[in-house]
Amino acid sequence: MRDAFINALNTQKITNEWVSNISENLTNAYTPGYREKKFTFKTFLDGSIAETSLRNIGQGKSSPGTSDENIYLEGSGYFVLRNEQGRLVYTRLGEFKFDGEGIYRSSDGQAVQGYILNDKGEIMNGAKPVDSESFVDTAFDGGAASVPTTNIKLWIDPSNGKYLGKYEEFEFKDDGILYGKADGGKVVTPLYKVAIINFHNPQELFEVADGQFIETVDSGRPVVGRGEVRGGLIELSNVDFDTNTAYYQQAQMQLELANQLIKSHKQLLENAIELMSS
């Protein structure tokens, strides 16, 4: 009786955790940038425990953003943010805009990171361009091949109202490059490349805020990410609504069964106590 009763109690506890996990996913099914939580179980003698709750690192659908300055990453990796303390934070949600000083920032004020380019579109490390092969080496200080990232900045010259004093408009291209455009679009100059960083084990990143992660020992060191960057879009949640709805129904049935088993065992115990006292 003890094993069955303990099993039912453990099943009730773990199923409640599962329901909470599914409920969070369903609640955030339309939250931009939300990463679906995956719940797994580990069995033991008296039932089950939650083995781990991993984030789904799969692609979310694109959706029109709140500004043409927003960007969407199609592929593997994360955008890189630098907070006020100088620490790097990683996110899939490209809901970015240029602030009053021309600095490209996330909605919570963190600076989006990128690489400075020369007129040929080559990444610059100081005064020297970086060749494409060395660029894909493992990063250690927030930049590929030890190339430091920098804040992306498009200040506006008050004397002529142009970006960096030269460009009437700007555009993000598929390769993540920010171009300045002048002379009615006849002059197109590469300015920055948005930093895209990935990890050998991204599921082990630690979530410090909604949709924002930092590296851990288990995630491994950052490496160059791969993907296309599109302007004017943001990434929606990657929650599979139908699958989570099915999981929720399954969890509810499992919870009802556990509750019934607990109730039955309690009744048996009460009957046993009455027989012993009579």
Residue pairs with C-beta under 8 A, 6 or more apart in sequence:
1 265
1 268
1 269
3 45
3 46
4 261
4 265
5 261
5 262
5 265
6 46
6 47
7 46
7 47
8 47
8 258
8 261
8 262
8 265
9 47
9 258
9 262
10 46
10 47
10 48
10 49
11 47
11 48
11 254
11 257
11 258
11 261
12 255
12 258
12 259
12 262
14 41
14 47
14 48
14 49
14 50
15 251
15 254
15 255
15 258
16 255
17 39
17 50
18 39
18 50
18 247
18 251
18 254
19 248
19 251
19 252
19 255
21 37
21 39
21 53
22 39
22 244
22 247
22 248
22 251
23 248
24 37
25 36
25 37
25 239
25 244
26 239
26 241
26 244
26 245
26 248
28 34
28 237
28 239
29 237
29 239
29 241
29 244
30 236
30 237
31 210
31 236
31 237
32 63
32 93
32 95
32 234
32 235
32 236
32 237
33 60
33 91
33 92
33 93
33 95
33 210
33 211
33 234
33 235
33 236
33 237
34 60
34 210
34 211
34 237
34 238
34 239
35 55
35 56
35 57
35 92
35 207
35 211
35 237
35 238
36 55
36 56
36 58
36 237
36 238
36 239
36 240
36 244
37 53
37 54
37 55
37 56
38 53
38 54
38 55
38 56
39 50
39 53
40 50
40 51
40 52
40 53
40 54
41 48
41 49
41 50
41 51
42 48
42 49
42 50
42 51
54 203
55 203
55 205
55 207
56 238
56 239
57 76
57 202
57 203
58 238
59 74
59 75
59 235
59 238
60 92
60 235
60 236
60 237
60 238
61 235
61 236
61 238
62 72
62 74
62 230
62 233
62 234
62 235
62 236
63 233
63 234
63 235
63 236
64 232
64 233
64 234
65 71
65 72
65 94
65 95
65 232
65 233
65 234
66 95
66 234
67 97
67 232
68 231
68 232
69 96
69 97
69 98
69 104
69 231
70 94
70 95
70 96
70 97
70 231
70 232
70 233
70 234
71 79
71 94
71 96
71 172
71 176
71 194
71 229
71 230
71 231
71 232
71 233
71 234
72 94
72 229
72 230
72 231
72 233
72 234
72 235
73 79
73 92
73 94
73 196
73 225
73 227
73 228
73 229
73 235
74 227
74 228
74 229
74 230
75 196
75 225
75 226
75 227
75 228
76 198
76 225
76 226
76 227
77 196
77 197
77 198
77 224
77 225
77 226
77 227
78 90
78 91
78 92
78 196
78 197
78 198
78 202
78 213
78 225
79 90
79 91
79 92
79 93
79 94
79 96
79 112
79 113
79 194
79 195
79 196
80 88
80 89
80 90
80 112
80 113
80 142
80 149
80 195
80 196
80 197
81 88
81 89
81 90
81 91
81 106
81 110
81 111
81 112
81 113
81 212
82 88
82 89
82 110
82 111
82 113
82 142
82 149
82 151
83 89
83 110
84 109
84 110
87 214
88 113
88 142
88 149
88 214
88 215
89 110
89 208
89 209
89 212
89 213
89 214
90 197
90 205
90 212
90 213
90 214
90 215
91 106
91 211
91 212
91 213
92 211
92 235
93 106
93 211
93 234
93 235
94 229
94 233
94 234
94 235
95 106
95 107
95 234
96 104
96 105
96 106
96 107
96 112
97 104
97 105
97 107
98 104
98 105
98 154
99 105
99 109
101 153
101 155
102 153
102 154
102 155
102 156
102 163
103 111
103 151
103 152
103 153
104 111
104 112
104 114
104 151
104 152
104 153
104 154
105 111
105 112
106 112
108 209
111 151
111 152
112 151
112 152
112 194
113 142
113 149
113 150
113 151
113 152
113 194
113 195
114 149
114 150
114 151
114 152
114 178
114 192
114 193
114 194
114 195
115 123
115 124
115 143
115 144
115 147
115 149
115 150
115 192
115 193
115 195
116 123
116 124
116 150
116 191
116 192
117 123
117 124
117 177
117 190
117 191
117 192
117 193
118 124
118 129
118 190
119 189
119 190
120 129
120 190
121 177
121 190
121 193
122 129
122 130
123 129
123 130
123 135
123 144
123 147
123 193
124 130
125 145
125 146
125 147
130 144
130 145
130 147
134 145
135 144
135 145
135 147
135 224
136 144
136 145
136 223
136 224
137 144
137 145
137 146
137 224
138 221
138 222
138 223
139 145
139 146
139 197
139 221
139 222
139 223
139 224
140 146
140 221
140 222
141 148
142 148
142 149
142 195
142 197
142 222
143 149
143 195
144 223
144 224
149 195
150 192
152 178
152 192
152 194
154 163
154 164
154 167
154 170
154 178
154 180
154 191
155 163
155 164
156 162
156 163
157 163
157 164
157 165
159 165
162 168
162 182
163 169
163 170
163 180
164 180
164 191
166 180
166 182
166 189
167 180
167 181
167 182
167 189
168 181
168 182
168 184
169 180
169 181
169 185
170 178
170 179
170 180
170 181
170 191
171 178
171 179
171 181
171 231
172 178
172 179
172 194
172 229
172 230
172 231
173 179
173 229
173 231
174 228
174 229
174 230
175 193
175 228
175 229
176 193
176 194
176 196
176 227
176 228
176 229
177 190
177 191
177 192
177 193
177 194
178 190
178 191
178 192
178 193
178 194
179 188
179 189
179 190
179 191
180 188
180 189
180 191
181 187
181 188
181 189
182 189
194 229
196 224
196 225
196 226
196 227
196 229
197 222
197 223
197 224
197 225
198 222
198 223
198 224
198 225
198 226
199 205
199 215
199 219
199 220
199 221
199 222
199 223
200 219
200 220
200 221
200 223
201 218
201 219
201 220
202 219
203 219
204 216
204 218
204 219
204 220
205 213
205 214
205 215
205 216
205 219
206 213
206 214
206 215
206 216
206 219
207 213
208 214
215 221
215 222
